[in-house]
Every structure is written in structure tokens, then in C-alpha cells.
Amino acid sequence: MSHFRLHWQPRALDDLADIWIKASGRAAVNMAVDLLEAQLAEDPMAWGTQLSEGLYQISIRPVRLLFTCDANQHTVKVLHARRWPAN
């Protein structure tokens, strides 16, 4: 099984920091991100849902990630992180 390399864009890291700072359950944010990263590294196309051509999302409460995937290069680029569900 081939694994994918994750690249977090600075904006996505800023989004994630904002979610974490505002969260009442920071441990839940940490656990969600750990699992999301594992899923993206394992098989982003299987775990993610396509939103439009080339743009995907993956969610585990309380975090949703928007990402692109280059299957040939085995890379995932995390573009944005959002609180999910949004309040």
C-alpha cells in the first residue's frame, strides 16, 4: 500500500489554530486531526468526498478539511480547515 505525503498550506494551519483556540474540547480537535491525517495519508480518494473537480473534503467532528490530491506524486495538499459542523 502506498502512502501519501501531507502538505499543510499556511492558511490551513492558521484555520486549524483558530479552531483549536476557540474549541471547548481541544482534545477532540487533536484526536480528529490525528485521525484525518492518518486517513489522508492512507487513501485520500477513498476517505474524502469530491466537492468539485480536484477539490475534496474530509470531516470528523469537529474538523472539516478541504484538500487536493496528486495521485501520481502521492501528495495531499490541505488547503483549509473548518469547524464542523459550523455554528
C-alpha positions in Angstrom: 0.0 0.0 0.0 1.4 3.4 -0.9 1.1 6.3 1.5 0.5 9.9 0.6 2.6 12.8 1.9 0.6 15.6 3.5 1.4 19.3 2.9 -0.4 21.8 5.1 -0.8 25.2 3.5 -0.1 28.1 5.9 -3.8 29.2 5.6 -5.0 25.7 6.6 -2.7 25.8 9.7 -4.0 29.2 10.6 -7.6 27.9 10.2 -6.8 24.9 12.4 -5.1 27.1 15.1 -8.3 29.2 15.2 -10.5 26.2 15.6 -8.3 24.9 18.4 -8.1 28.2 20.3 -11.9 28.6 20.2 -12.8 24.9 20.9 -14.3 24.0 24.3 -13.0 20.5 23.7 -9.4 20.8 22.4 -8.7 17.1 22.9 -11.5 16.4 20.4 -9.9 18.7 17.9 -6.5 17.0 18.4 -8.0 13.5 18.0 -10.0 14.4 14.9 -6.9 15.9 13.2 -4.8 12.9 14.0 -7.4 10.6 12.5 -7.9 12.8 9.5 -4.2 12.9 8.8 -4.0 9.2 9.1 -6.9 8.7 6.6 -5.4 11.2 4.2 -2.0 9.5 4.3 -3.6 6.1 3.8 -6.0 6.8 0.9 -7.4 10.3 0.4 -9.6 9.5 -2.5 -11.4 6.7 -0.6 -11.8 8.7 2.6 -12.6 12.1 1.0 -15.6 13.3 -0.8 -15.3 15.2 -4.1 -16.7 18.7 -4.0 -15.7 19.8 -7.5 -13.0 18.8 -9.9 -9.8 18.5 -8.0 -11.3 19.7 -4.6 -12.2 17.2 -1.8 -13.3 17.3 1.7 -12.9 15.0 4.7 -14.6 15.5 8.1 -14.5 14.2 11.6 -16.3 16.3 14.3 -15.3 19.0 15.0 -13.0 19.5 11.9 -13.5 19.5 8.2 -10.5 19.7 5.8 -10.6 20.8 2.2 -7.8 19.3 0.1 -6.4 18.5 -3.3 -4.7 15.3 -4.2 -2.0 14.4 -6.7 -2.2 10.6 -7.1 0.8 10.5 -9.4 3.0 12.3 -6.9 1.3 10.7 -3.8 0.8 14.0 -2.2 -2.2 15.7 -0.5 -2.3 19.5 -0.1 -4.6 20.6 2.8 -5.9 24.0 1.7 -8.4 24.9 4.5 -9.6 23.7 7.9 -13.2 24.5 9.0 -15.1 23.9 12.2 -17.7 21.1 11.5 -20.5 21.4 11.9 -20.2 25.2 11.5 -22.0 27.2 14.2 
